[in-house]
Amino acid sequence: MAIARALVTNPAIVLADEPTGSLDSQTGETIINLMLQINQQKGTTFIFSTHDPMVMNHAKKLIKIRDGKISG
């Protein structure tokens, strides 16, 4: 539901904190694929904060923070 609320106004950028955190892996994959489609069709930028490798594997760019240091 939170994802639907975030997208209803067609924002240019969506900040998503652990978007697949409470989902099973199949539903999480479906949600990420939906976000990829929205990115391609509408140009919406999605910025994720996540620990989920599946989400990271779909990212165009990764910026990692470890021990307070940023790498990318």
PQR file of N, CA, C, O and H, with PARSE charges and radii, in Angstrom:
ATOM      1  N   MET A   1       0.821  -1.186   0.000 -0.4000 1.5000
ATOM      2  CA  MET A   1       0.000   0.000   0.000 -0.0000 2.0000
ATOM      3  C   MET A   1       0.866   1.251   0.000  0.5500 1.7000
ATOM      4  O   MET A   1       0.546   2.233  -0.670 -0.5500 1.4000
ATOM      5  N   ALA A   2       1.961   1.216   0.751 -0.4000 1.5000
ATOM      6  CA  ALA A   2       2.844   2.389   0.811 -0.0000 2.0000
ATOM      7  C   ALA A   2       3.406   2.720  -0.565  0.5500 1.7000
ATOM      8  O   ALA A   2       3.564   3.891  -0.909 -0.5500 1.4000
ATOM      9  H   ALA A   2       2.221   0.418   1.295  0.4000 1.0000
ATOM     10  N   ILE A   3       3.707   1.695  -1.346 -0.4000 1.5000
ATOM     11  CA  ILE A   3       4.244   1.924  -2.689 -0.0000 2.0000
ATOM     12  C   ILE A   3       3.190   2.585  -3.565  0.5500 1.7000
ATOM     13  O   ILE A   3       3.506   3.512  -4.311 -0.5500 1.4000
ATOM     14  H   ILE A   3       3.579   0.744  -1.066  0.4000 1.0000
ATOM     15  N   ALA A   4       1.964   2.133  -3.490 -0.4000 1.5000
ATOM     16  CA  ALA A   4       0.880   2.735  -4.267 -0.0000 2.0000
ATOM     17  C   ALA A   4       0.685   4.200  -3.889  0.5500 1.7000
ATOM     18  O   ALA A   4       0.510   5.050  -4.762 -0.5500 1.4000
ATOM     19  H   ALA A   4       1.708   1.380  -2.883  0.4000 1.0000
ATOM     20  N   ARG A   5       0.714   4.497  -2.593 -0.4000 1.5000
ATOM     21  CA  ARG A   5       0.577   5.892  -2.151 -0.0000 2.0000
ATOM     22  C   ARG A   5       1.716   6.753  -2.682  0.5500 1.7000
ATOM     23  O   ARG A   5       1.502   7.907  -3.052 -0.5500 1.4000
ATOM     24  H   ARG A   5       0.856   3.807  -1.884  0.4000 1.0000
ATOM     25  N   ALA A   6       2.916   6.201  -2.719 -0.4000 1.5000
ATOM     26  CA  ALA A   6       4.075   6.958  -3.196 -0.0000 2.0000
ATOM     27  C   ALA A   6       3.983   7.253  -4.692  0.5500 1.7000
ATOM     28  O   ALA A   6       4.509   8.265  -5.156 -0.5500 1.4000
ATOM     29  H   ALA A   6       3.089   5.263  -2.418  0.4000 1.0000
ATOM     30  N   LEU A   7       3.328   6.388  -5.442 -0.4000 1.5000
ATOM     31  CA  LEU A   7       3.284   6.524  -6.892 -0.0000 2.0000
ATOM     32  C   LEU A   7       2.056   7.238  -7.432  0.5500 1.7000
ATOM     33  O   LEU A   7       2.041   7.628  -8.600 -0.5500 1.4000
ATOM     34  H   LEU A   7       2.901   5.566  -5.066  0.4000 1.0000
ATOM     35  N   VAL A   8       1.043   7.417  -6.629 -0.4000 1.5000
ATOM     36  CA  VAL A   8      -0.238   7.937  -7.115 -0.0000 2.0000
ATOM     37  C   VAL A   8      -0.130   9.344  -7.715  0.5500 1.7000
ATOM     38  O   VAL A   8      -0.918   9.700  -8.591 -0.5500 1.4000
ATOM     39  H   VAL A   8       1.055   7.100  -5.680  0.4000 1.0000
ATOM     40  N   THR A   9       0.822  10.134  -7.260 -0.4000 1.5000
ATOM     41  CA  THR A   9       0.957  11.508  -7.776 -0.0000 2.0000
ATOM     42  C   THR A   9       1.989  11.621  -8.891  0.5500 1.7000
ATOM     43  O   THR A   9       2.341  12.731  -9.288 -0.5500 1.4000
ATOM     44  H   THR A   9       1.462   9.844  -6.548  0.4000 1.0000
ATOM     45  N   ASN A  10       2.483  10.491  -9.406 -0.4000 1.5000
ATOM     46  CA  ASN A  10       3.490  10.460 -10.466 -0.0000 2.0000
ATOM     47  C   ASN A  10       4.713  11.308 -10.127  0.5500 1.7000
ATOM     48  O   ASN A  10       5.052  12.225 -10.875 -0.5500 1.4000
ATOM     49  H   ASN A  10       2.197   9.588  -9.084  0.4000 1.0000
ATOM     50  N   PRO A  11       5.373  11.017  -9.022 -0.5600 1.5000
ATOM     51  CA  PRO A  11       6.526  11.822  -8.620  0.2800 2.0000
ATOM     52  C   PRO A  11       7.724  11.587  -9.536  0.5500 1.7000
ATOM     53  O   PRO A  11       7.820  10.554 -10.198 -0.5500 1.4000
ATOM     54  N   ALA A  12       8.632  12.557  -9.565 -0.4000 1.5000
ATOM     55  CA  ALA A  12       9.858  12.407 -10.347 -0.0000 2.0000
ATOM     56  C   ALA A  12      10.842  11.479  -9.637  0.5500 1.7000
ATOM     57  O   ALA A  12      11.596  10.754 -10.286 -0.5500 1.4000
ATOM     58  H   ALA A  12       8.554  13.397  -9.027  0.4000 1.0000
ATOM     59  N   ILE A  13      10.832  11.503  -8.298 -0.4000 1.5000
ATOM     60  CA  ILE A  13      11.748  10.694  -7.484 -0.0000 2.0000
ATOM     61  C   ILE A  13      10.964  10.010  -6.376  0.5500 1.7000
ATOM     62  O   ILE A  13      10.092  10.617  -5.753 -0.5500 1.4000
ATOM     63  H   ILE A  13      10.220  12.092  -7.771  0.4000 1.0000
ATOM     64  N   VAL A  14      11.280   8.738  -6.135 -0.4000 1.5000
ATOM     65  CA  VAL A  14      10.697   7.990  -5.024 -0.0000 2.0000
ATOM     66  C   VAL A  14      11.841   7.489  -4.149  0.5500 1.7000
ATOM     67  O   VAL A  14      12.746   6.811  -4.636 -0.5500 1.4000
ATOM     68  H   VAL A  14      11.988   8.245  -6.641  0.4000 1.0000
ATOM     69  N   LEU A  15      11.805   7.816  -2.869 -0.4000 1.5000
ATOM     70  CA  LEU A  15      12.774   7.306  -1.902 -0.0000 2.0000
ATOM     71  C   LEU A  15      12.137   6.113  -1.212  0.5500 1.7000
ATOM     72  O   LEU A  15      11.078   6.242  -0.598 -0.5500 1.4000
ATOM     73  H   LEU A  15      11.070   8.367  -2.473  0.4000 1.0000
ATOM     74  N   ALA A  16      12.771   4.956  -1.308 -0.4000 1.5000
ATOM     75  CA  ALA A  16      12.184   3.729  -0.778 -0.0000 2.0000
ATOM     76  C   ALA A  16      13.140   3.072   0.218  0.5500 1.7000
ATOM     77  O   ALA A  16      14.225   2.622  -0.151 -0.5500 1.4000
ATOM     78  H   ALA A  16      13.631   4.851  -1.807  0.4000 1.0000
ATOM     79  N   ASP A  17      12.727   3.025   1.469 -0.4000 1.5000
ATOM     80  CA  ASP A  17      13.530   2.403   2.517 -0.0000 2.0000
ATOM     81  C   ASP A  17      13.104   0.949   2.671  0.5500 1.7000
ATOM     82  O   ASP A  17      11.996   0.668   3.128 -0.5500 1.4000
ATOM     83  H   ASP A  17      11.846   3.390   1.769  0.4000 1.0000
ATOM     84  N   GLU A  18      13.976   0.031   2.292 -0.4000 1.5000
ATOM     85  CA  GLU A  18      13.717  -1.415   2.357 -0.0000 2.0000
ATOM     86  C   GLU A  18      12.374  -1.772   1.702  0.5500 1.7000
ATOM     87  O   GLU A  18      11.486  -2.303   2.370 -0.5500 1.4000
ATOM     88  H   GLU A  18      14.876   0.259   1.921  0.4000 1.0000
ATOM     89  N   PRO A  19      12.219  -1.488   0.409 -0.5600 1.5000
ATOM     90  CA  PRO A  19      10.917  -1.720  -0.251  0.2800 2.0000
ATOM     91  C   PRO A  19      10.476  -3.175  -0.283  0.5500 1.7000
ATOM     92  O   PRO A  19       9.290  -3.450  -0.464 -0.5500 1.4000
ATOM     93  N   THR A  20      11.400  -4.111  -0.111 -0.4000 1.5000
ATOM     94  CA  THR A  20      11.040  -5.526  -0.134 -0.0000 2.0000
ATOM     95  C   THR A  20      11.174  -6.162   1.249  0.5500 1.7000
ATOM     96  O   THR A  20      11.107  -7.384   1.382 -0.5500 1.4000
ATOM     97  H   THR A  20      12.364  -3.887   0.037  0.4000 1.0000
ATOM     98  N   GLY A  21      11.362  -5.341   2.269 -0.4000 1.5000
ATOM     99  CA  GLY A  21      11.673  -5.826   3.608 -0.0000 2.0000
ATOM    100  C   GLY A  21      10.677  -6.793   4.217  0.5500 1.7000
ATOM    101  O   GLY A  21      11.086  -7.736   4.894 -0.5500 1.4000
ATOM    102  H   GLY A  21      11.417  -4.348   2.161  0.4000 1.0000
ATOM    103  N   SER A  22       9.407  -6.598   4.003 -0.4000 1.5000
ATOM    104  CA  SER A  22       8.410  -7.467   4.637 -0.0000 2.0000
ATOM    105  C   SER A  22       7.701  -8.366   3.619  0.5500 1.7000
ATOM    106  O   SER A  22       6.605  -8.866   3.870 -0.5500 1.4000
ATOM    107  H   SER A  22       9.075  -5.832   3.453  0.4000 1.0000
ATOM    108  N   LEU A  23       8.344  -8.558   2.477 -0.4000 1.5000
ATOM    109  CA  LEU A  23       7.726  -9.345   1.413 -0.0000 2.0000
ATOM    110  C   LEU A  23       8.476 -10.653   1.192  0.5500 1.7000
ATOM    111  O   LEU A  23       9.675 -10.744   1.456 -0.5500 1.4000
ATOM    112  H   LEU A  23       9.235  -8.152   2.274  0.4000 1.0000
ATOM    113  N   ASP A  24       7.754 -11.672   0.700 -0.4000 1.5000
ATOM    114  CA  ASP A  24       8.432 -12.898   0.292 -0.0000 2.0000
ATOM    115  C   ASP A  24       9.213 -12.590  -0.988  0.5500 1.7000
ATOM    116  O   ASP A  24       8.956 -11.579  -1.642 -0.5500 1.4000
ATOM    117  H   ASP A  24       6.780 -11.597   0.485  0.4000 1.0000
ATOM    118  N   SER A  25      10.156 -13.450  -1.344 -0.4000 1.5000
ATOM    119  CA  SER A  25      11.069 -13.156  -2.450 -0.0000 2.0000
ATOM    120  C   SER A  25      10.353 -12.984  -3.788  0.5500 1.7000
ATOM    121  O   SER A  25      10.742 -12.130  -4.584 -0.5500 1.4000
ATOM    122  H   SER A  25      10.365 -14.271  -0.813  0.4000 1.0000
ATOM    123  N   GLN A  26       9.324 -13.771  -4.046 -0.4000 1.5000
ATOM    124  CA  GLN A  26       8.606 -13.657  -5.315 -0.0000 2.0000
ATOM    125  C   GLN A  26       7.861 -12.332  -5.413  0.5500 1.7000
ATOM    126  O   GLN A  26       7.899 -11.683  -6.459 -0.5500 1.4000
ATOM    127  H   GLN A  26       9.008 -14.465  -3.399  0.4000 1.0000
ATOM    128  N   THR A  27       7.188 -11.922  -4.349 -0.4000 1.5000
ATOM    129  CA  THR A  27       6.472 -10.642  -4.352 -0.0000 2.0000
ATOM    130  C   THR A  27       7.462  -9.489  -4.436  0.5500 1.7000
ATOM    131  O   THR A  27       7.212  -8.502  -5.127 -0.5500 1.4000
ATOM    132  H   THR A  27       7.157 -12.449  -3.500  0.4000 1.0000
ATOM    133  N   GLY A  28       8.586  -9.610  -3.735 -0.4000 1.5000
ATOM    134  CA  GLY A  28       9.617  -8.583  -3.808 -0.0000 2.0000
ATOM    135  C   GLY A  28      10.130  -8.403  -5.222  0.5500 1.7000
ATOM    136  O   GLY A  28      10.297  -7.275  -5.687 -0.5500 1.4000
ATOM    137  H   GLY A  28       8.789 -10.412  -3.174  0.4000 1.0000
ATOM    138  N   GLU A  29      10.377  -9.494  -5.903 -0.4000 1.5000
ATOM    139  CA  GLU A  29      10.832  -9.449  -7.298 -0.0000 2.0000
ATOM    140  C   GLU A  29       9.786  -8.772  -8.184  0.5500 1.7000
ATOM    141  O   GLU A  29      10.131  -7.974  -9.056 -0.5500 1.4000
ATOM    142  H   GLU A  29      10.241 -10.411  -5.526  0.4000 1.0000
ATOM    143  N   THR A  30       8.513  -9.088  -7.962 -0.4000 1.5000
ATOM    144  CA  THR A  30       7.429  -8.470  -8.727 -0.0000 2.0000
ATOM    145  C   THR A  30       7.401  -6.959  -8.513  0.5500 1.7000
ATOM    146  O   THR A  30       7.241  -6.200  -9.468 -0.5500 1.4000
ATOM    147  H   THR A  30       8.232  -9.735  -7.254  0.4000 1.0000
ATOM    148  N   ILE A  31       7.554  -6.525  -7.272 -0.4000 1.5000
ATOM    149  CA  ILE A  31       7.539  -5.090  -6.954 -0.0000 2.0000
ATOM    150  C   ILE A  31       8.718  -4.380  -7.608  0.5500 1.7000
ATOM    151  O   ILE A  31       8.550  -3.305  -8.185 -0.5500 1.4000
ATOM    152  H   ILE A  31       7.684  -7.142  -6.496  0.4000 1.0000
ATOM    153  N   ILE A  32       9.907  -4.969  -7.523 -0.4000 1.5000
ATOM    154  CA  ILE A  32      11.079  -4.351  -8.136 -0.0000 2.0000
ATOM    155  C   ILE A  32      10.913  -4.274  -9.651  0.5500 1.7000
ATOM    156  O   ILE A  32      11.270  -3.264 -10.258 -0.5500 1.4000
ATOM    157  H   ILE A  32      10.043  -5.841  -7.055  0.4000 1.0000
ATOM    158  N   ASN A  33      10.378  -5.320 -10.268 -0.4000 1.5000
ATOM    159  CA  ASN A  33      10.136  -5.291 -11.718 -0.0000 2.0000
ATOM    160  C   ASN A  33       9.114  -4.220 -12.084  0.5500 1.7000
ATOM    161  O   ASN A  33       9.256  -3.559 -13.113 -0.5500 1.4000
ATOM    162  H   ASN A  33      10.088  -6.140  -9.776  0.4000 1.0000
ATOM    163  N   LEU A  34       8.094  -4.040 -11.263 -0.4000 1.5000
ATOM    164  CA  LEU A  34       7.119  -2.974 -11.494 -0.0000 2.0000
ATOM    165  C   LEU A  34       7.792  -1.602 -11.435  0.5500 1.7000
ATOM    166  O   LEU A  34       7.519  -0.732 -12.261 -0.5500 1.4000
ATOM    167  H   LEU A  34       7.979  -4.577 -10.427  0.4000 1.0000
ATOM    168  N   MET A  35       8.671  -1.420 -10.453 -0.4000 1.5000
ATOM    169  CA  MET A  35       9.386  -0.144 -10.331 -0.0000 2.0000
ATOM    170  C   MET A  35      10.307   0.084 -11.522  0.5500 1.7000
ATOM    171  O   MET A  35      10.447   1.215 -11.988 -0.5500 1.4000
ATOM    172  H   MET A  35       8.893  -2.127  -9.782  0.4000 1.0000
ATOM    173  N   LEU A  36      10.934  -0.973 -12.019 -0.4000 1.5000
ATOM    174  CA  LEU A  36      11.764  -0.847 -13.215 -0.0000 2.0000
ATOM    175  C   LEU A  36      10.924  -0.421 -14.422  0.5500 1.7000
ATOM    176  O   LEU A  36      11.355   0.422 -15.209 -0.5500 1.4000
ATOM    177  H   LEU A  36      10.820  -1.892 -11.641  0.4000 1.0000
ATOM    178  N   GLN A  37       9.741  -0.991 -14.569 -0.4000 1.5000
ATOM    179  CA  GLN A  37       8.845  -0.605 -15.661 -0.0000 2.0000
ATOM    180  C   GLN A  37       8.438   0.855 -15.546  0.5500 1.7000
ATOM    181  O   GLN A  37       8.422   1.576 -16.544 -0.5500 1.4000
ATOM    182  H   GLN A  37       9.391  -1.676 -13.929  0.4000 1.0000
ATOM    183  N   ILE A  38       8.108   1.297 -14.339 -0.4000 1.5000
ATOM    184  CA  ILE A  38       7.716   2.689 -14.126 -0.0000 2.0000
ATOM    185  C   ILE A  38       8.889   3.610 -14.455  0.5500 1.7000
ATOM    186  O   ILE A  38       8.704   4.673 -15.047 -0.5500 1.4000
ATOM    187  H   ILE A  38       8.121   0.712 -13.528  0.4000 1.0000
ATOM    188  N   ASN A  39      10.092   3.198 -14.068 -0.4000 1.5000
ATOM    189  CA  ASN A  39      11.294   3.975 -14.393 -0.0000 2.0000
ATOM    190  C   ASN A  39      11.445   4.112 -15.900  0.5500 1.7000
ATOM    191  O   ASN A  39      11.708   5.207 -16.397 -0.5500 1.4000
ATOM    192  H   ASN A  39      10.243   2.334 -13.587  0.4000 1.0000
ATOM    193  N   GLN A  40      11.284   3.022 -16.628 -0.4000 1.5000
ATOM    194  CA  GLN A  40      11.463   3.043 -18.074 -0.0000 2.0000
ATOM    195  C   GLN A  40      10.348   3.801 -18.790  0.5500 1.7000
ATOM    196  O   GLN A  40      10.612   4.527 -19.748 -0.5500 1.4000
ATOM    197  H   GLN A  40      11.071   2.132 -16.224  0.4000 1.0000
ATOM    198  N   GLN A  41       9.108   3.641 -18.335 -0.4000 1.5000
ATOM    199  CA  GLN A  41       7.972   4.243 -19.016 -0.0000 2.0000
ATOM    200  C   GLN A  41       7.753   5.707 -18.651  0.5500 1.7000
ATOM    201  O   GLN A  41       7.398   6.513 -19.512 -0.5500 1.4000
ATOM    202  H   GLN A  41       8.894   3.052 -17.556  0.4000 1.0000
ATOM    203  N   LYS A  42       7.959   6.059 -17.387 -0.4000 1.5000
ATOM    204  CA  LYS A  42       7.650   7.407 -16.928 -0.0000 2.0000
ATOM    205  C   LYS A  42       8.875   8.210 -16.524  0.5500 1.7000
ATOM    206  O   LYS A  42       8.777   9.411 -16.272 -0.5500 1.4000
ATOM    207  H   LYS A  42       8.247   5.405 -16.687  0.4000 1.0000
ATOM    208  N   GLY A  43      10.033   7.550 -16.462 -0.4000 1.5000
ATOM    209  CA  GLY A  43      11.246   8.251 -16.077 -0.0000 2.0000
ATOM    210  C   GLY A  43      11.379   8.504 -14.587  0.5500 1.7000
ATOM    211  O   GLY A  43      12.230   9.289 -14.168 -0.5500 1.4000
ATOM    212  H   GLY A  43      10.112   6.574 -16.667  0.4000 1.0000
ATOM    213  N   THR A  44      10.558   7.858 -13.785 -0.4000 1.5000
ATOM    214  CA  THR A  44      10.622   8.018 -12.335 -0.0000 2.0000
ATOM    215  C   THR A  44      11.938   7.451 -11.821  0.5500 1.7000
ATOM    216  O   THR A  44      12.324   6.337 -12.178 -0.5500 1.4000
ATOM    217  H   THR A  44       9.867   7.221 -14.126  0.4000 1.0000
ATOM    218  N   THR A  45      12.623   8.218 -10.984 -0.4000 1.5000
ATOM    219  CA  THR A  45      13.860   7.760 -10.358 -0.0000 2.0000
ATOM    220  C   THR A  45      13.526   7.131  -9.019  0.5500 1.7000
ATOM    221  O   THR A  45      12.796   7.715  -8.217 -0.5500 1.4000
ATOM    222  H   THR A  45      12.310   9.122 -10.694  0.4000 1.0000
ATOM    223  N   PHE A  46      14.059   5.940  -8.775 -0.4000 1.5000
ATOM    224  CA  PHE A  46      13.871   5.260  -7.499 -0.0000 2.0000
ATOM    225  C   PHE A  46      15.208   5.203  -6.785  0.5500 1.7000
ATOM    226  O   PHE A  46      16.206   4.753  -7.346 -0.5500 1.4000
ATOM    227  H   PHE A  46      14.652   5.466  -9.427  0.4000 1.0000
ATOM    228  N   ILE A  47      15.218   5.663  -5.548 -0.4000 1.5000
ATOM    229  CA  ILE A  47      16.405   5.586  -4.704 -0.0000 2.0000
ATOM    230  C   ILE A  47      16.061   4.662  -3.549  0.5500 1.7000
ATOM    231  O   ILE A  47      15.135   4.926  -2.781 -0.5500 1.4000
ATOM    232  H   ILE A  47      14.407   6.029  -5.092  0.4000 1.0000
ATOM    233  N   PHE A  48      16.821   3.569  -3.434 -0.4000 1.5000
ATOM    234  CA  PHE A  48      16.549   2.555  -2.416 -0.0000 2.0000
ATOM    235  C   PHE A  48      17.595   2.578  -1.316  0.5500 1.7000
ATOM    236  O   PHE A  48      18.785   2.776  -1.564 -0.5500 1.4000
ATOM    237  H   PHE A  48      17.573   3.355  -4.058  0.4000 1.0000
ATOM    238  N   SER A  49      17.131   2.374  -0.118 -0.4000 1.5000
ATOM    239  CA  SER A  49      17.991   2.028   1.012 -0.0000 2.0000
ATOM    240  C   SER A  49      17.653   0.577   1.303  0.5500 1.7000
ATOM    241  O   SER A  49      16.519   0.264   1.667 -0.5500 1.4000
ATOM    242  H   SER A  49      16.165   2.213   0.084  0.4000 1.0000
ATOM    243  N   THR A  50      18.634  -0.320   1.145 -0.4000 1.5000
ATOM    244  CA  THR A  50      18.311  -1.740   1.266 -0.0000 2.0000
ATOM    245  C   THR A  50      19.508  -2.577   1.688  0.5500 1.7000
ATOM    246  O   THR A  50      20.662  -2.193   1.497 -0.5500 1.4000
ATOM    247  H   THR A  50      19.555  -0.066   0.849  0.4000 1.0000
ATOM    248  N   HIS A  51      19.203  -3.725   2.264 -0.4000 1.5000
ATOM    249  CA  HIS A  51      20.191  -4.753   2.548 -0.0000 2.0000
ATOM    250  C   HIS A  51      19.961  -5.963   1.638  0.5500 1.7000
ATOM    251  O   HIS A  51      20.708  -6.939   1.701 -0.5500 1.4000
ATOM    252  H   HIS A  51      18.266  -4.038   2.419  0.4000 1.0000
ATOM    253  N   ASP A  52      18.941  -5.899   0.804 -0.4000 1.5000
ATOM    254  CA  ASP A  52      18.508  -7.022  -0.019 -0.0000 2.0000
ATOM    255  C   ASP A  52      19.348  -7.113  -1.304  0.5500 1.7000
ATOM    256  O   ASP A  52      19.273  -6.225  -2.154 -0.5500 1.4000
ATOM    257  H   ASP A  52      18.335  -5.106   0.752  0.4000 1.0000
ATOM    258  N   PRO A  53      20.141  -8.175  -1.447 -0.5600 1.5000
ATOM    259  CA  PRO A  53      20.975  -8.328  -2.654  0.2800 2.0000
ATOM    260  C   PRO A  53      20.150  -8.344  -3.951  0.5500 1.7000
ATOM    261  O   PRO A  53      20.621  -7.871  -4.984 -0.5500 1.4000
ATOM    262  N   MET A  54      18.938  -8.878  -3.905 -0.4000 1.5000
ATOM    263  CA  MET A  54      18.096  -8.907  -5.102 -0.0000 2.0000
ATOM    264  C   MET A  54      17.793  -7.491  -5.576  0.5500 1.7000
ATOM    265  O   MET A  54      17.828  -7.221  -6.776 -0.5500 1.4000
ATOM    266  H   MET A  54      18.555  -9.263  -3.066  0.4000 1.0000
ATOM    267  N   VAL A  55      17.498  -6.592  -4.654 -0.4000 1.5000
ATOM    268  CA  VAL A  55      17.229  -5.197  -5.022 -0.0000 2.0000
ATOM    269  C   VAL A  55      18.506  -4.582  -5.598  0.5500 1.7000
ATOM    270  O   VAL A  55      18.461  -3.892  -6.617 -0.5500 1.4000
ATOM    271  H   VAL A  55      17.469  -6.812  -3.679  0.4000 1.0000
ATOM    272  N   MET A  56      19.629  -4.830  -4.951 -0.4000 1.5000
ATOM    273  CA  MET A  56      20.905  -4.280  -5.422 -0.0000 2.0000
ATOM    274  C   MET A  56      21.253  -4.772  -6.820  0.5500 1.7000
ATOM    275  O   MET A  56      21.817  -4.022  -7.617 -0.5500 1.4000
ATOM    276  H   MET A  56      19.665  -5.391  -4.123  0.4000 1.0000
ATOM    277  N   ASN A  57      20.924  -6.027  -7.128 -0.4000 1.5000
ATOM    278  CA  ASN A  57      21.229  -6.588  -8.448 -0.0000 2.0000
ATOM    279  C   ASN A  57      20.463  -5.902  -9.566  0.5500 1.7000
ATOM    280  O   ASN A  57      20.884  -5.959 -10.721 -0.5500 1.4000
ATOM    281  H   ASN A  57      20.466  -6.637  -6.480  0.4000 1.0000
ATOM    282  N   HIS A  58      19.357  -5.259  -9.250 -0.4000 1.5000
ATOM    283  CA  HIS A  58      18.562  -4.559 -10.257 -0.0000 2.0000
ATOM    284  C   HIS A  58      18.952  -3.093 -10.407  0.5500 1.7000
ATOM    285  O   HIS A  58      18.470  -2.420 -11.319 -0.5500 1.4000
ATOM    286  H   HIS A  58      19.016  -5.213  -8.311  0.4000 1.0000
ATOM    287  N   ALA A  59      19.794  -2.598  -9.549 -0.4000 1.5000
ATOM    288  CA  ALA A  59      20.141  -1.175  -9.559 -0.0000 2.0000
ATOM    289  C   ALA A  59      21.050  -0.820 -10.725  0.5500 1.7000
ATOM    290  O   ALA A  59      21.911  -1.608 -11.116 -0.5500 1.4000
ATOM    291  H   ALA A  59      20.185  -3.144  -8.808  0.4000 1.0000
ATOM    292  N   LYS A  60      20.852   0.371 -11.275 -0.4000 1.5000
ATOM    293  CA  LYS A  60      21.744   0.881 -12.315 -0.0000 2.0000
ATOM    294  C   LYS A  60      23.029   1.412 -11.697  0.5500 1.7000
ATOM    295  O   LYS A  60      24.091   1.368 -12.319 -0.5500 1.4000
ATOM    296  H   LYS A  60      20.152   1.011 -10.957  0.4000 1.0000
ATOM    297  N   LYS A  61      22.929   1.909 -10.479 -0.4000 1.5000
ATOM    298  CA  LYS A  61      24.100   2.462  -9.779 -0.0000 2.0000
ATOM    299  C   LYS A  61      23.983   2.109  -8.309  0.5500 1.7000
ATOM    300  O   LYS A  61      22.912   2.226  -7.714 -0.5500 1.4000
ATOM    301  H   LYS A  61      22.067   1.944  -9.973  0.4000 1.0000
ATOM    302  N   LEU A  62      25.103   1.672  -7.723 -0.4000 1.5000
ATOM    303  CA  LEU A  62      25.146   1.349  -6.298 -0.0000 2.0000
ATOM    304  C   LEU A  62      26.077   2.316  -5.581  0.5500 1.7000
ATOM    305  O   LEU A  62      27.188   2.590  -6.034 -0.5500 1.4000
ATOM    306  H   LEU A  62      25.973   1.577  -8.207  0.4000 1.0000
ATOM    307  N   ILE A  63      25.606   2.817  -4.474 -0.4000 1.5000
ATOM    308  CA  ILE A  63      26.438   3.600  -3.572 -0.0000 2.0000
ATOM    309  C   ILE A  63      26.359   2.883  -2.233  0.5500 1.7000
ATOM    310  O   ILE A  63      25.282   2.761  -1.650 -0.5500 1.4000
ATOM    311  H   ILE A  63      24.703   2.595  -4.106  0.4000 1.0000
ATOM    312  N   LYS A  64      27.487   2.416  -1.754 -0.4000 1.5000
ATOM    313  CA  LYS A  64      27.516   1.653  -0.512 -0.0000 2.0000
ATOM    314  C   LYS A  64      28.069   2.501   0.624  0.5500 1.7000
ATOM    315  O   LYS A  64      28.995   3.291   0.440 -0.5500 1.4000
ATOM    316  H   LYS A  64      28.363   2.516  -2.227  0.4000 1.0000
ATOM    317  N   ILE A  65      27.484   2.321   1.791 -0.4000 1.5000
ATOM    318  CA  ILE A  65      27.981   2.953   3.006 -0.0000 2.0000
ATOM    319  C   ILE A  65      28.380   1.845   3.951  0.5500 1.7000
ATOM    320  O   ILE A  65      27.553   1.016   4.330 -0.5500 1.4000
ATOM    321  H   ILE A  65      26.732   1.680   1.940  0.4000 1.0000
ATOM    322  N   ARG A  66      29.642   1.824   4.333 -0.4000 1.5000
ATOM    323  CA  ARG A  66      30.149   0.797   5.257 -0.0000 2.0000
ATOM    324  C   ARG A  66      31.091   1.462   6.241  0.5500 1.7000
ATOM    325  O   ARG A  66      32.049   2.133   5.857 -0.5500 1.4000
ATOM    326  H   ARG A  66      30.314   2.497   4.025  0.4000 1.0000
ATOM    327  N   ASP A  67      30.805   1.266   7.500 -0.4000 1.5000
ATOM    328  CA  ASP A  67      31.616   1.866   8.557 -0.0000 2.0000
ATOM    329  C   ASP A  67      31.736   3.381   8.385  0.5500 1.7000
ATOM    330  O   ASP A  67      32.781   3.974   8.655 -0.5500 1.4000
ATOM    331  H   ASP A  67      30.027   0.721   7.812  0.4000 1.0000
ATOM    332  N   GLY A  68      30.650   3.984   7.933 -0.4000 1.5000
ATOM    333  CA  GLY A  68      30.614   5.437   7.783 -0.0000 2.0000
ATOM    334  C   GLY A  68      31.315   5.971   6.548  0.5500 1.7000
ATOM    335  O   GLY A  68      31.440   7.185   6.384 -0.5500 1.4000
ATOM    336  H   GLY A  68      29.801   3.503   7.714  0.4000 1.0000
ATOM    337  N   LYS A  69      31.776   5.081   5.673 -0.4000 1.5000
ATOM    338  CA  LYS A  69      32.476   5.512   4.462 -0.0000 2.0000
ATOM    339  C   LYS A  69      31.640   5.171   3.236  0.5500 1.7000
ATOM    340  O   LYS A  69      31.039   4.101   3.150 -0.5500 1.4000
ATOM    341  H   LYS A  69      31.675   4.095   5.805  0.4000 1.0000
ATOM    342  N   ILE A  70      31.616   6.103   2.295 -0.4000 1.5000
ATOM    343  CA  ILE A  70      30.831   5.949   1.082 -0.0000 2.0000
ATOM    344  C   ILE A  70      31.725   5.460  -0.051  0.5500 1.7000
ATOM    345  O   ILE A  70      32.827   5.969  -0.258 -0.5500 1.4000
ATOM    346  H   ILE A  70      32.104   6.972   2.365  0.4000 1.0000
ATOM    347  N   SER A  71      31.231   4.467  -0.776 -0.4000 1.5000
ATOM    348  CA  SER A  71      31.933   4.006  -1.975 -0.0000 2.0000
ATOM    349  C   SER A  71      30.899   3.817  -3.084  0.5500 1.7000
ATOM    350  O   SER A  71      29.726   3.570  -2.805 -0.5500 1.4000
ATOM    351  H   SER A  71      30.336   4.054  -0.608  0.4000 1.0000
ATOM    352  N   GLY A  72      31.310   3.927  -4.281 -0.4000 1.5000
ATOM    353  CA  GLY A  72      30.361   3.771  -5.362 -0.0000 2.0000
ATOM    354  C   GLY A  72      31.052   3.713  -6.628  0.5500 1.7000
ATOM    355  O   GLY A  72      30.415   3.582  -7.673 -0.5500 1.4000
ATOM    356  H   GLY A  72      32.263   4.127  -4.508  0.4000 1.0000
TER
END
